Amino acid sequence: MTATVEQLEQHYYEITELYDLAAELVDTVDSELVHNPADQLAIIAPLADEVGESADILAEEFIHIAEN
């Protein structure tokens, strides 16, 4: 089954939404509910980095697959 350009664009968009999720994690540091922003950043920074790196890998692999 061959995907249409629109389907491929939608899948790529879904992958790139991971970058938004990583940014939202970082934004929690500025929340008024956070009592210690430094501690919050220490907790979420590794996770945000992993999400971003995973999105990079998925996007690269997706482009490779879509081109072939």
Kinemage of the C-alpha trace (Angstrom):
@kinemage 1
@onewidth
@group {chain A} dominant
@subgroup {mainchain}
@vectorlist {calphas} color= white
{ca met a 1} P 0.000 0.000 0.000
{ca thr a 2} L 1.403 3.356 -1.039
{ca ala a 3} L 0.741 6.401 1.121
{ca thr a 4} L -0.439 9.642 -0.398
{ca val a 5} L 1.531 12.856 0.007
{ca glu a 6} L -1.137 14.073 2.427
{ca gln a 7} L -0.790 10.938 4.550
{ca leu a 8} L 2.983 11.279 4.600
{ca glu a 9} L 2.702 14.939 5.609
{ca gln a 10} L 0.307 14.010 8.419
{ca his a 11} L 2.670 11.344 9.757
{ca tyr a 12} L 5.589 13.762 9.622
{ca tyr a 13} L 3.521 16.393 11.423
{ca glu a 14} L 2.711 13.881 14.160
{ca ile a 15} L 6.417 13.173 14.608
{ca thr a 16} L 7.305 16.864 14.799
{ca glu a 17} L 4.658 17.354 17.498
{ca leu a 18} L 7.157 15.624 19.797
{ca tyr a 19} L 9.234 18.817 19.699
{ca asp a 20} L 6.210 20.721 21.021
{ca leu a 21} L 5.828 18.198 23.829
{ca ala a 22} L 9.481 18.639 24.800
{ca ala a 23} L 9.021 22.414 24.843
{ca glu a 24} L 5.916 22.056 27.001
{ca leu a 25} L 7.921 20.013 29.493
{ca val a 26} L 10.513 22.779 29.716
{ca asp a 27} L 7.749 25.371 30.105
{ca thr a 28} L 6.613 23.653 33.317
{ca val a 29} L 9.656 25.210 34.998
{ca asp a 30} L 7.935 28.604 34.775
{ca ser a 31} L 4.653 27.361 36.217
{ca glu a 32} L 3.380 29.103 39.322
{ca leu a 33} L 2.740 25.623 40.736
{ca val a 34} L 6.490 24.911 40.769
{ca his a 35} L 8.105 25.872 44.058
{ca asn a 36} L 11.679 25.183 43.006
{ca pro a 37} L 12.308 25.822 39.290
{ca ala a 38} L 15.892 24.526 39.459
{ca asp a 39} L 14.730 21.181 40.834
{ca gln a 40} L 11.946 21.017 38.260
{ca leu a 41} L 14.420 21.697 35.454
{ca ala a 42} L 16.759 19.004 36.773
{ca ile a 43} L 13.880 16.540 36.648
{ca ile a 44} L 12.479 17.369 33.221
{ca ala a 45} L 15.597 18.405 31.263
{ca pro a 46} L 16.826 14.846 30.626
{ca leu a 47} L 13.338 13.780 29.583
{ca ala a 48} L 12.904 16.779 27.271
{ca asp a 49} L 16.314 16.036 25.733
{ca glu a 50} L 15.347 12.398 25.145
{ca val a 51} L 12.054 13.378 23.546
{ca gly a 52} L 13.844 15.852 21.267
{ca glu a 53} L 16.514 13.352 20.292
{ca ser a 54} L 13.871 10.708 19.652
{ca ala a 55} L 11.965 13.124 17.435
{ca asp a 56} L 15.185 13.808 15.504
{ca ile a 57} L 15.729 10.097 14.910
{ca leu a 58} L 12.107 9.443 13.960
{ca ala a 59} L 12.044 12.400 11.580
{ca glu a 60} L 15.283 11.348 9.899
{ca glu a 61} L 14.125 7.754 9.519
{ca phe a 62} L 10.720 8.854 8.270
{ca ile a 63} L 12.300 11.075 5.613
{ca his a 64} L 14.578 8.225 4.569
{ca ile a 65} L 11.615 5.841 4.246
{ca ala a 66} L 9.423 8.387 2.468
{ca glu a 67} L 12.145 9.137 -0.081
{ca asn a 68} L 12.620 5.471 -0.936
